[in-house]
Amino acid sequence: MAIPPFQEITLPLLQLAADGKTRSLVEIRPELVRHFGLTVEEVDELLPSGRQKRFTNRVAWAKVYLERGGLLESPERGQFRITQRGLEVLKNPPASISIKYLQRFPEFLEFQSRPKKSNSVDESEEDETQTQTPEEALDDAYQSIRKGLASELLSQVKSSSPKFFEQLVVDLLLKMGYGRAGGGTGKAIGRSGDEGIDGIIAEDRLGLEMVYLQAKRWEGTIGRPDIQRFVGALHGRHARKGVFITTSTFSAEAINYVQTIDPKVALIDGVQLAEFMIDFNVGVSTDRSYEVKKIDSDYFEE
């Protein structure tokens, strides 16, 4: 089955705590995995940020919501146990302990309090159908903004001149650490008779290690023959490393070809190009930023 929403985890979590023992999430998670029949792949699935496992995040928020509703308590850091209210709930348990169910408890309403929304959506219906934890919602919103930016960025790159694009790929490689880490430099050299070489990155000050670039601002698919011509230009310079960057895509034959040849050639398509430009701040600037903070456990050590 798929990873259950956190609102479906709350009741099984409370039931597992019904013995009154003090437990930790580390020891309770395997029991929940067995309860829901999750696979190893589902348990290991990460949030879009890649910083936390999705199931781990949902279990943690199920615990938080139960605590805010007064059904669980934390006797010490990282531990929890059921409260008298939690035991009372389990005497006649609901089908699920949803956000709407928890809203009957004043402590939870205080925790949940927020400005009223101006739209016409019924908040109780919205709470009932909510499947994402706050981190998941934030991650999804970030990924949506990033995807839109990448699309806009690629369109901007495609509308630039070939000369500008050649300089852009040099700037990108330098920002990625090629050349600058070893004190080297980079330059665009695209011109008539360049033999398919549009830029060069010197990875060290003496120019003993060179990376040769080809930049193609194309719409069509780049095929194996295009890569073979680039490899021929690399052989002509006795080069060992090359990067072929395009605003379009590569055919499967082209991708398979570079995996078996020497010199080494890296392929960067339009999607990857936009992603790298965002990651290494080429052609973009920070509009706003948010810090997501957590408790500093070391600070509270006594």
Summary of the structure (lengths in Angstrom):
residues: 302
radius of gyration: 27.3
end to end distance: 43.4
largest distance: 83.3
contacts: 850
relative contact order: 0.09
helix: 48%
strand: 12%
